[in-house]
Amino acid sequence: MGALRRGIAALTVLTVISGCWDRLEIEDRGFVVGSAIDQGENGTFELTFQLVVPSAMQGTSAGGGHPSAMAYQNITSSGATLFKAARKMSNETSRSPYMEHNKIIIISEALARAGKIQEVLDVFIRDHEMRRAAKVMISAGQAKKLLNVKPDIETLPVQYINSTSENPQKSESIVPPTTMGRVHRFLLETHSFAIPRIAQTDNKISLSGAAVFGSDNRMRGFLNGEETTGKNFFSGRVKAGALEIELDGKAVVYEIKGADRTIRANVSDPRKPEFTVNVNVEGNVGEWHTDADLLDPKVVWAIENRVREKIQTMMYSVLEKLQKQYKADAIGLSDYLNENHYRIWQKIKDDWDHGENLFSKCRVIVRVNAKLRIFGTIERVQRKGD
């Protein structure tokens, strides 16, 4: 019994003093906060990581706003595979790249159009350090340039991009953030989808617009701001925003304060389903440049009618582009059929936006109901007898 006790005690001591054999000290880690992937030469991948420089983050300049030195470092490496490109970075930095804080993955337009999005995301999905909540975006042009944007307010370019991506509740033309986990699901289900487009103008970024992918995982093209607004109305993703309309030839801004949409489908002929999409939107007058009387019911009706026409125009415009040009259901009609007409969907899913492409042939009716809730008039209305 004494020998057994001594053996247990020895094992306990060894366990305590050995610690974590594979531990990497925090000061030896290179914290990756953003990634960009471009097409390199001869079919290679060009991988860029944005790493935080902790010493620069701690010290600030006399102005009190920004660090006195660069708070980040961008490192680029290329290789036949992204895994090898990432490993090569160890030759260029003293700190091993650590992916757990990677917030943004930007994929270049060239790789997306070549159908390489699945290849690009494969290494990130397999990495045990990587979080599936990282946001995926498609760049208009070279991806790594976006990691060099010099933000006026944020310390890091990735912080600037990440914060801007959270603005769909303020802008109707931004696609809600699409995580790596969600894109992975789309890829596994051979599902058409749209994810945020990111572009650079001067030293600013724009997230207005979307990149559309077909069920073959190949990018078909971009949607502009208004087309993306129409897509968001189809998807029921518009919660706030602003629409510019005209009344008597002068500008009026309709501020969206809430919106919802419902879909109904007639599947009596499974090969030719017909959809009715109902959109209800309400809002206020955000800006007013006319002399019309906002307390006049006819003026209120005219504003509501202009808003209705504007939304319908945007929705039919994006529908035509998706059906006729891209042939990709990026507005969620397939999701509706799968959830509400499952048996029908199982019969036609192989010919929806591939095969016979029934999506491009189906009829969609858009109905919009717009309400003006708060007028916000600031001018005295002239009444008879005043």
C-alpha positions in Angstrom: 0.0 0.0 0.0 2.9 2.4 0.8 4.4 1.8 -2.7 1.0 2.5 -4.3 0.7 5.8 -2.4 4.2 6.8 -3.4 3.4 6.0 -7.0 0.3 8.1 -7.0 2.1 11.0 -5.4 4.9 10.8 -8.0 2.3 10.9 -10.9 0.6 13.9 -9.3 3.8 15.8 -9.0 4.8 15.0 -12.6 1.3 16.2 -13.8 1.6 19.5 -12.0 5.1 20.4 -13.0 4.7 19.4 -16.6 1.9 21.9 -17.3 0.5 22.2 -20.8 3.2 20.7 -23.1 1.8 22.3 -26.2 1.0 25.7 -24.7 1.8 28.8 -26.7 2.3 32.0 -24.7 0.0 34.8 -25.6 2.8 37.2 -26.4 4.0 34.7 -29.0 0.7 34.7 -30.9 0.0 36.8 -34.0 -3.7 37.6 -33.7 -5.3 37.6 -37.2 -8.3 39.9 -37.3 -9.0 39.8 -41.1 -8.1 37.7 -44.2 -8.1 38.5 -47.9 -7.7 36.0 -50.7 -6.7 36.8 -54.2 -5.8 34.9 -57.3 -2.1 34.6 -57.7 0.1 33.8 -60.7 -0.1 30.4 -62.4 -3.2 29.3 -60.5 -1.8 30.0 -57.1 -3.6 31.6 -54.1 -2.4 34.9 -52.6 -3.3 35.1 -48.9 -3.2 38.2 -46.8 -3.6 38.3 -43.0 -4.1 41.5 -41.0 -2.4 41.0 -37.6 -2.7 43.3 -34.6 0.4 45.0 -33.2 -0.3 45.0 -29.5 2.5 47.5 -28.6 1.0 50.1 -31.0 -2.5 49.5 -29.7 -1.4 50.4 -26.2 0.4 53.6 -27.0 -1.6 56.6 -28.4 -0.5 59.8 -29.9 -0.7 63.2 -28.3 -4.1 63.7 -30.0 -5.5 61.0 -27.8 -7.3 59.3 -30.7 -5.0 57.1 -32.8 -2.0 55.0 -31.9 1.3 56.6 -32.4 2.4 53.7 -34.6 0.7 51.3 -37.0 -1.7 49.2 -35.0 -1.7 46.4 -37.5 0.5 44.6 -40.0 -0.6 43.1 -43.3 1.4 40.0 -44.4 0.9 38.4 -47.8 2.1 35.0 -48.9 1.3 32.8 -51.9 1.1 29.1 -52.6 -0.6 26.4 -54.5 -2.8 25.9 -51.5 -4.0 28.3 -48.8 -2.7 26.0 -46.1 0.8 26.2 -47.5 0.6 29.9 -48.0 -0.4 30.4 -44.3 2.4 28.2 -43.1 4.9 30.2 -45.2 4.0 33.3 -43.2 5.9 31.8 -40.3 9.1 32.7 -42.3 8.1 36.4 -42.3 6.8 37.1 -38.9 8.0 36.3 -35.4 4.5 35.5 -34.2 2.5 32.4 -35.3 -0.8 33.4 -36.9 -3.7 32.7 -34.6 -7.1 32.6 -36.3 -9.6 32.6 -33.4 -10.2 36.4 -33.7 -10.5 36.5 -37.5 -13.7 38.5 -38.1 -13.6 39.1 -41.9 -12.8 36.9 -44.9 -12.7 38.9 -48.2 -12.6 36.8 -51.4 -11.7 38.5 -54.6 -14.1 38.8 -57.5 -11.8 36.8 -59.8 -11.8 33.8 -57.5 -15.5 34.0 -57.0 -16.2 34.2 -60.7 -13.9 31.2 -61.2 -16.1 29.1 -58.8 -13.3 28.9 -56.2 -15.3 30.0 -53.2 -15.6 26.4 -51.9 -11.8 25.8 -52.3 -11.0 29.1 -50.5 -13.3 28.5 -47.5 -12.2 24.8 -47.1 -9.1 25.6 -45.1 -11.0 28.1 -42.8 -13.8 25.6 -42.1 -11.3 22.9 -41.2 -9.2 25.1 -39.0 -10.0 24.3 -35.3 -9.1 27.8 -34.3 -11.5 29.4 -36.8 -14.9 30.7 -35.7 -17.8 30.0 -38.1 -19.2 33.5 -37.2 -16.5 35.2 -39.4 -18.2 37.3 -42.1 -17.6 36.5 -45.7 -17.6 39.2 -48.4 -16.7 39.5 -52.1 -14.5 42.3 -53.2 -15.0 44.3 -56.4 -11.4 43.9 -57.7 -8.4 42.9 -55.6 -9.2 41.8 -52.0 -6.0 42.6 -50.2 -6.3 46.4 -51.0 -9.3 46.6 -48.7 -7.1 45.7 -45.8 -5.0 48.8 -46.4 -7.9 51.3 -46.1 -7.0 54.0 -43.5 -10.1 54.6 -41.4 -10.7 58.0 -39.9 -12.4 56.7 -36.7 -11.5 53.1 -36.2 -8.0 51.9 -35.3 -7.9 48.9 -37.7 -9.1 48.6 -41.3 -10.9 45.4 -40.2 -12.7 47.2 -37.4 -13.9 49.8 -39.9 -15.2 47.1 -42.3 -16.8 45.0 -39.5 -18.6 48.0 -38.1 -19.9 49.1 -41.5 -21.2 45.6 -42.2 -23.5 45.9 -39.1 -25.5 48.8 -40.7 -28.3 47.0 -42.5 -30.7 48.3 -39.9 -29.8 51.8 -41.1 -29.4 51.1 -44.8 -31.8 49.1 -47.1 -29.1 48.5 -49.7 -26.7 46.5 -47.6 -27.1 42.7 -47.5 -27.1 41.5 -43.8 -23.8 40.0 -42.7 -23.3 36.5 -44.1 -21.2 34.2 -41.8 -18.8 31.5 -42.9 -21.1 28.9 -41.4 -24.1 30.1 -43.4 -22.1 30.2 -46.7 -20.9 26.6 -45.9 -24.5 25.6 -45.6 -25.4 27.2 -49.0 -22.4 25.3 -50.6 -23.4 21.9 -49.1 -27.0 22.4 -50.3 -26.1 23.5 -53.8 -28.1 26.6 -53.0 -28.2 29.9 -54.9 -27.3 32.8 -52.6 -26.2 36.4 -52.3 -23.5 37.7 -49.9 -22.2 41.3 -49.3 -20.2 43.1 -52.0 -17.4 45.3 -50.7 -15.6 47.9 -52.8 -13.1 50.7 -52.2 -13.5 54.3 -53.4 -10.5 56.6 -52.5 -9.9 55.7 -48.9 -13.4 54.5 -48.0 -15.2 51.3 -48.4 -18.7 50.6 -49.6 -20.9 47.7 -48.7 -23.8 48.6 -50.9 -24.7 45.8 -53.3 -24.4 42.1 -53.4 -22.6 39.2 -55.1 -24.9 36.6 -56.6 -23.9 32.9 -56.7 -25.6 30.2 -58.6 -26.2 26.6 -57.4 -22.9 25.6 -59.1 -21.1 27.9 -56.5 -19.9 30.2 -59.2 -20.5 33.9 -58.9 -22.8 35.1 -61.6 -22.4 38.9 -61.0 -23.2 41.8 -58.8 -26.4 43.6 -57.8 -26.2 47.4 -57.5 -27.6 49.3 -54.5 -31.2 49.6 -55.7 -31.3 45.9 -56.9 -30.0 44.9 -53.5 -32.8 46.9 -51.9 -35.3 45.0 -54.0 -33.7 41.7 -53.1 -33.9 42.6 -49.4 -37.6 43.4 -49.7 -38.1 39.9 -51.3 -36.2 38.3 -48.4 -38.0 40.3 -45.7 -34.7 41.8 -44.5 -35.6 45.5 -44.7 -36.3 47.0 -41.3 -35.2 50.5 -41.8 -33.8 52.8 -44.5 -34.7 55.7 -46.8 -36.3 56.0 -50.2 -36.0 59.1 -52.3 -39.2 59.9 -54.3 -40.5 62.9 -56.2 -43.6 64.9 -55.6 -44.4 67.8 -58.0 -40.9 67.4 -59.4 -39.3 68.0 -56.0 -37.5 65.6 -53.7 -39.1 63.8 -50.7 -37.4 61.3 -48.5 -39.5 58.5 -47.1 -37.8 57.1 -44.0 -38.7 53.4 -43.5 -39.5 52.6 -39.9 -40.7 49.0 -40.4 -41.5 46.5 -43.2 -42.6 42.9 -43.5 -43.3 40.5 -46.3 -45.4 37.4 -46.8 -45.3 34.9 -49.7 -48.0 32.7 -51.1 -47.7 30.1 -53.9 -50.0 28.4 -56.2 -48.5 25.0 -56.9 -51.4 23.4 -58.7 -49.0 23.0 -61.6 -45.7 21.9 -59.9 -43.7 22.8 -63.0 -45.1 26.3 -63.1 -45.6 27.6 -59.6 -46.9 31.1 -59.2 -45.9 33.3 -56.3 -47.6 36.4 -54.8 -45.2 38.5 -52.6 -47.0 41.0 -50.3 -44.9 43.8 -48.8 -46.1 46.1 -46.1 -44.0 49.1 -45.3 -44.6 52.1 -43.0 -42.5 55.2 -42.4 -42.2 58.9 -41.9 -41.3 61.9 -44.0 -37.6 62.2 -43.5 -37.0 65.3 -45.7 -39.4 67.6 -47.5 -38.7 70.0 -50.4 -42.2 70.8 -51.8 -44.9 73.3 -51.0 -47.6 70.7 -50.8 -49.8 70.6 -47.7 -48.8 67.5 -45.8 -52.1 67.6 -43.9 -54.0 67.1 -47.2 -55.1 63.4 -47.5 -54.5 63.6 -51.3 -50.9 64.6 -50.7 -50.5 61.7 -48.2 -52.0 59.3 -50.7 -49.7 60.6 -53.4 -46.6 60.0 -51.3 -47.7 56.5 -50.4 -48.4 55.7 -54.0 -44.9 57.0 -55.1 -43.3 54.8 -52.4 -45.4 51.8 -53.5 -44.3 52.3 -57.2 -40.7 52.7 -56.2 -40.5 49.5 -54.2 -42.4 47.5 -56.9 -40.0 48.9 -59.5 -36.9 47.8 -57.5 -38.3 44.4 -56.8 -39.4 43.6 -60.4 -36.0 44.9 -61.6 -34.0 42.5 -59.5 -36.4 39.7 -60.2 -35.8 40.1 -64.0 -32.1 40.2 -63.5 -32.1 37.1 -61.4 -34.5 35.2 -63.6 -33.2 36.2 -67.1 -29.5 37.1 -66.6 -28.2 35.2 -63.6 -30.8 32.4 -63.5 -30.2 32.2 -59.7 -32.8 32.2 -57.0 -31.1 34.6 -54.5 -34.5 35.8 -53.2 -35.5 32.8 -51.2 -38.4 31.3 -53.2 -36.8 27.9 -53.0 -36.7 28.2 -49.2 -40.4 29.0 -49.1 -41.3 26.0 -51.3 -39.1 23.7 -49.1 -40.7 24.9 -45.9 -44.4 25.2 -47.1 -44.7 22.7 -50.0 -42.1 20.1 -49.2 -43.5 17.3 -51.4 -43.7 19.6 -54.4 -40.2 20.9 -53.7 -38.8 17.4 -53.6 -40.1 16.8 -57.1 -38.8 20.0 -58.7 -35.7 20.9 -56.7 -33.3 19.3 -59.2 -34.7 21.6 -61.9 -35.2 24.8 -59.9 -32.3 27.0 -60.7 -30.3 24.4 -62.6 -31.4 21.7 -65.0 -34.6 23.0 -66.6 -34.3 26.2 -64.4 -37.9 26.4 -63.4 -37.1 29.5 -61.4 -36.4 31.6 -64.5 -39.9 30.6 -65.8 -42.1 31.0 -62.8 -44.5 33.9 -62.4 -44.1 36.3 -59.5 -46.6 39.0 -58.5 -45.5 41.8 -56.2 -48.0 43.8 -54.2 -46.9 46.6 -52.0 -48.8 48.5 -49.3 -47.1 51.7 -48.1 -48.3 53.8 -45.2 -47.2 57.3 -44.0 -47.4 57.4 -40.2 -45.7 60.6 -39.1 -45.7 63.6 -41.3 -43.3 65.8 -39.3 -44.4 69.0 -40.9 -42.4 72.0 -39.7 -44.2 74.7 -41.6 -47.4 76.6 -40.6 -50.3 75.4 -42.7 -52.4 78.3 -44.0 -56.0 77.8 -43.2 -59.1 79.7 -44.5 -59.9 82.5 -42.2 -56.3 82.9 -40.8 
